[in-house]
Every structure is written in structure tokens, then in C-alpha cells.
Amino acid sequence: MKIQILVLKFLFIAALFIISNHNLHIQNSTDLATFGNLYYNWLNIIFIHARNLTAYAVHADWLPQVNQTVSNFSG
């Protein structure tokens, strides 16, 4: 539940940044359409970066390299 609230807050704050940075007036239909387009593009970029990060983490070699040669320790 806490994570969902944090995600919603993040998305809401991002929407406010888009509105303020582009000086949009949501009551105007053309500005509302512009906001929808900008927000959709921003979300698309977020999902693309998340997908790329996940793919990189999945394909990463997480195990240490094992030396193929066995050394004999004489004591």
C-alpha cells in the first residue's frame, strides 16, 4: 500500500512539473491535449528505461569468475 501511494505521488508530482514547465492551462482544451501528449511521452520514456535496466540486470553476469586452473598447494 505504501509503495502504491509513493508511485501515485511520483506520478502526480511529475504531472505538476510538466504543467508548470510548459506553462499549460488545463482548462484550455488544446493545453489539455498538449499535457496528455507530453505526459504519455514521459511515461513511455520511463517504461523504456525501466525495461532496459531490467534487461541489463537480467543479462548481467552476477557470479564471480572461477579460475579454470587448479593450483596445488604443497604444505
N, C-alpha and C positions, 0 to 999 in steps of 0.2 A: 504494500500500500504506500509506503514511504517513497519507493522508487517511482511509482506511477505519479505521485504528486510532484516529485522533483522533475520528472520528464515534462509534465504539463507546465510547470513553472518555466522551465527552459524554453519550451516552445512559445509560451506567451511572451516572455521577455524578448525572444528573437523577433516575434511579430511586432512588438513595440519598437525595436531598433529599426526594423525595415520601414515602418511607418514614419518614424522621426527622421531617419537618414534621407529618405526620398521626399520628405515634406508632403505626405499624402493626407488627403481629407477623405475619410472613409464614407462620409455621407454622399459624396460625389460618385456616381456610378462608374465613370472612367477611372477614377483613382482606386476604387474598389477592385476593378478588373486588373489594374496595374499591380495592386497589392497581391491579389491572388496569383498572378503570374510570377512575381518576384518570390513570394513565399514558397510556391511549388518548386521553382528552380532551386531555391536554397535547400529545401528538404531533399530534393533529388541529389544535390551535391553531397549532403550529409550522408545519405544512404550509400552513395557510390564510395565515399571514403571509408565508411564502416565496412562495406563489402571487401574493399581492397585490404584493409587492415586485418580482417578476419582471414582472408585467403593467405596473406603473408604469415600470420601466426600459425595457420594450419600446416603450411608447407615448410615452416622453419624446422631446422634440424635441432631438436631440443636435447638430444642425448649427447654426452661428451664423446669425442673421438677416442676410439680404443686403439692402442698401439698394436699393430699386427705381429710384431716380433716379440717373442717371449725371451726375456733375459734370464739367464741362470745366475742366481746369487750363490756364491760359494762362501761358506762361513767359516 
